[in-house]
């Protein structure tokens, strides 16, 4: 029963995150800038997460000046990911921006190899190759569409993958014994400060706060920074890490499907094939890793 609950919560958390492109695109359609959306989003996320943390009376045990700064710096990767991810959507279809951001999977493996000296297993290398093949189909390059897309959007998309991979890598290394809610709140504090500094010139344009901007920001905040961590915090401890990684990959088809149905973006059969290959490669790598651990244990 616990396993079923864990699977349900992790799936819900990943599915919620898959809806963030809708609100980002909505904000851009209203004429709001990247800075305005990020400022209000991070401010709302900051207020909501600290409200949860303080109302739950989360522990501050284990914090010191050094790791508070490290946690906040790790949180800066969240802010950068938000900037690059939404930035890519200004120039690219949401479905392609999502596919580019999802390259964090293999980039994270490379980071582990460089910084932790953990050499990828042969199956992991094979999975990376399959992911890249999937990207080839999912990007619709065969139809020549990618050649007409702004280079800036493609760069932002890849940068979002690097910063998200960096967030995942460093968040697993910094102050891991500190209460998860306290860590999350400190991380969003770091990302909020970063966004406010980078978009300082946009701050006056946010006030007075318009209803459309508030609606957009609440959407990206809830579906991007509040609900997913909440459901992951509940569900992740009830399933293995490998299964959790496989389950969170549902974000990719959910995001592409929502872009197709709600944003009316055209997603070709080849793009769906590419998406399926990417998901299969992730599952292949995780399942092989778990089986290896079982064999090693016995």
C-alpha positions in Angstrom: 0.0 0.0 0.0 2.8 2.4 0.8 4.5 1.7 -2.5 1.2 2.5 -4.3 0.8 5.8 -2.4 4.5 6.7 -3.1 4.0 6.0 -6.8 0.8 8.1 -6.9 2.4 11.1 -5.1 5.6 11.1 -7.2 3.5 10.8 -10.4 1.3 13.7 -9.3 4.4 15.9 -8.5 6.0 15.3 -11.9 2.6 15.8 -13.7 2.1 19.1 -12.0 5.5 20.3 -13.1 4.6 19.4 -16.7 1.9 22.1 -16.7 4.3 25.0 -16.0 4.9 25.8 -19.8 1.2 26.6 -20.1 1.4 29.4 -17.6 4.7 30.7 -18.9 3.4 30.9 -22.5 0.2 32.5 -21.1 2.3 35.2 -19.4 4.2 35.9 -22.6 0.9 36.1 -24.6 -0.3 38.8 -22.2 2.9 40.8 -23.1 4.8 40.4 -19.9 8.6 40.1 -19.9 10.8 37.3 -18.7 11.9 39.5 -15.8 8.3 40.3 -14.7 7.2 36.7 -14.7 10.3 35.5 -12.8 10.1 38.3 -10.2 6.5 37.6 -9.3 6.9 33.8 -9.5 9.9 33.7 -7.2 8.3 36.2 -4.7 5.2 34.0 -4.5 7.3 30.8 -4.2 9.4 32.5 -1.5 6.3 33.5 0.5 4.5 30.1 0.1 7.5 27.9 0.9 8.5 29.9 4.0 4.8 29.9 5.1 4.8 26.1 4.9 8.1 25.8 6.7 7.2 28.1 9.6 3.6 26.7 10.0 5.0 23.2 10.1 7.6 24.3 12.6 10.3 22.7 10.6 13.6 22.1 12.3 16.5 24.5 11.8 18.9 22.0 13.3 22.2 21.5 11.5 22.3 25.0 9.9 25.4 27.2 10.2 26.7 30.2 8.3 28.6 28.0 5.8 25.9 25.6 4.8 23.2 28.3 4.7 25.2 30.1 2.1 25.8 26.8 0.2 22.1 26.0 0.3 21.2 29.5 -1.1 23.9 29.2 -3.8 22.5 25.8 -4.8 19.0 27.5 -5.0 20.5 30.0 -7.5 20.4 27.1 -10.0 16.6 27.0 -9.6 16.4 30.7 -10.5 18.7 30.2 -13.5 16.7 27.2 -14.7 13.5 29.2 -14.5 15.1 32.1 -16.5 16.6 29.9 -19.2 13.6 27.5 -19.4 11.0 30.3 -19.7 13.4 32.3 -21.9 13.6 29.4 -24.4 9.8 29.5 -24.6 9.9 33.0 -25.8 11.5 31.8 -29.0 10.6 28.1 -29.3 7.5 26.0 -29.2 7.0 24.8 -25.6 7.3 21.2 -26.7 10.8 21.7 -28.0 11.9 23.8 -25.0 10.8 21.0 -22.7 12.7 18.4 -24.7 15.9 20.6 -24.6 15.5 21.1 -20.8 15.1 17.3 -20.3 18.7 16.8 -21.5 19.5 17.3 -17.8 19.3 13.5 -17.5 22.6 12.8 -19.4 24.2 16.0 -18.4 23.8 15.0 -14.8 25.5 11.7 -15.5 28.5 13.7 -17.0 28.6 15.9 -13.9 28.8 12.8 -11.7 31.6 11.5 -13.8 33.6 14.8 -13.7 33.1 15.9 -10.1 32.4 12.6 -8.3 34.6 10.4 -10.4 31.7 8.0 -10.9 32.3 6.5 -14.4 29.1 5.7 -16.2 28.4 2.0 -16.8 28.1 0.7 -20.3 24.3 0.6 -20.1 24.3 4.2 -19.0 26.4 5.2 -22.1 24.0 3.2 -24.2 21.1 5.1 -22.6 22.7 8.5 -23.3 23.1 7.5 -27.0 19.4 6.5 -27.1 18.4 9.8 -25.4 20.4 11.8 -28.1 18.7 9.7 -30.8 15.3 10.5 -29.2 16.2 14.2 -29.2 17.1 13.9 -32.9 13.5 12.7 -33.7 11.7 14.8 -31.0 13.3 18.1 -32.3 11.7 17.5 -35.7 15.0 18.2 -37.4 14.1 15.8 -40.2 11.4 18.2 -41.4 13.9 21.0 -41.4 11.8 23.0 -38.8 14.7 23.4 -36.4 16.7 25.4 -39.0 14.2 28.3 -38.9 14.2 28.5 -35.1 16.0 31.3 -33.3 19.5 30.2 -32.2 18.9 32.1 -28.9 16.0 29.9 -28.0 18.0 26.7 -28.6 20.9 28.1 -26.4 18.5 29.0 -23.6 17.0 25.5 -23.8 20.3 23.8 -23.5 21.4 26.1 -20.7 18.3 25.3 -18.7 19.3 21.6 -18.9 22.8 22.4 -17.6 21.5 24.5 -14.7 18.8 22.0 -13.8 21.4 19.2 -13.8 23.6 21.4 -11.6 20.7 21.9 -9.2 20.0 18.2 -8.9 23.7 17.4 -8.5 24.6 20.0 -5.8 21.3 19.7 -3.9 22.2 16.1 -3.3 25.6 17.1 -1.8 24.8 20.2 0.3 23.4 20.0 3.9 21.5 16.8 3.2 20.8 16.3 6.9 18.9 19.6 7.2 15.1 19.5 7.3 13.9 19.3 3.6 11.4 22.1 4.0 14.0 24.3 5.6 16.4 23.5 2.8 13.8 24.2 0.1 12.9 27.6 1.7 16.6 28.6 1.8 17.0 27.5 -1.8 14.1 29.5 -3.0 15.5 32.5 -1.0 18.8 32.2 -3.0 16.9 32.0 -6.3 14.7 34.9 -5.4 17.7 37.1 -4.5 19.4 36.1 -7.8 16.3 36.9 -9.9 15.7 40.3 -8.2 19.4 41.2 -8.9 19.3 40.1 -12.5 16.0 41.8 -13.3 16.4 44.8 -11.0 15.2 47.1 -13.8 12.0 45.2 -14.2 11.0 45.6 -10.5 9.2 49.0 -10.9 7.2 47.6 -13.8 5.7 44.8 -11.7 3.8 47.3 -9.4 1.0 47.9 -9.3 0.5 44.1 -9.7 -2.0 43.3 -12.5 -4.4 40.4 -12.3 -3.1 38.7 -15.4 0.5 38.8 -14.2 -0.6 37.5 -10.8 -2.5 34.6 -12.3 0.4 33.7 -14.5 2.9 33.9 -11.6 0.7 31.9 -9.2 0.4 29.2 -11.9 4.1 28.8 -12.5 4.8 29.1 -8.7 2.3 26.4 -7.7 3.0 24.0 -10.6 6.7 24.6 -10.7 8.0 25.4 -7.2 5.4 24.5 -4.6 3.2 21.4 -5.5 6.0 19.2 -7.0 8.3 19.5 -4.0 5.3 18.9 -1.7 4.3 15.7 -3.4 7.9 14.5 -3.9 8.6 15.1 -0.2 5.7 12.8 0.7 6.1 10.2 -2.1 9.8 9.9 -2.7 10.7 8.2 0.6 8.1 5.5 -0.2 9.8 4.3 -3.4 13.3 3.6 -4.5 15.4 6.3 -6.1 15.6 4.6 -9.4 11.8 4.1 -9.6 11.3 7.7 -8.6 13.5 8.9 -11.5 11.5 6.7 -13.9 8.2 8.1 -12.5 9.3 11.7 -12.7 10.0 11.3 -16.4 6.3 11.4 -16.9 6.8 15.2 -16.9 8.0 15.0 -20.5 4.9 13.5 -22.2 2.6 15.5 -19.9 4.2 18.8 -20.8 4.3 17.9 -24.5 0.7 16.7 -24.4 -0.5 19.9 -22.6 1.4 22.0 -25.2 -0.4 20.1 -27.9 -3.9 20.2 -26.4 -4.0 23.5 -24.5 -1.4 25.6 -26.4 -2.5 24.0 -29.8 1.1 23.3 -30.8 1.7 20.8 -33.5 3.4 17.6 -32.3 4.3 15.2 -35.1 4.3 11.4 -34.8 8.2 11.5 -35.2 8.3 13.9 -32.2 6.2 11.4 -30.2 8.6 8.6 -31.3 11.5 10.7 -30.1 9.8 11.3 -26.8 9.1 7.6 -26.3 12.8 6.7 -27.1 13.9 9.3 -24.4 11.6 7.8 -21.8 12.6 4.2 -22.7 16.3 5.2 -22.4 15.7 6.7 -18.9 13.8 3.6 -17.8 16.5 1.3 -19.3 19.3 3.0 -17.4 17.4 3.1 -14.1 16.2 -0.5 -14.2 19.6 -1.7 -15.2 21.2 0.2 -12.3 18.7 -1.2 -9.8 19.2 -4.8 -11.1 23.0 -4.3 -10.8 22.6 -3.3 -7.1 20.4 -6.3 -6.4 22.9 -8.7 -8.0 25.7 -7.0 -6.1 23.8 -7.3 -2.8 23.3 -11.0 -3.3 
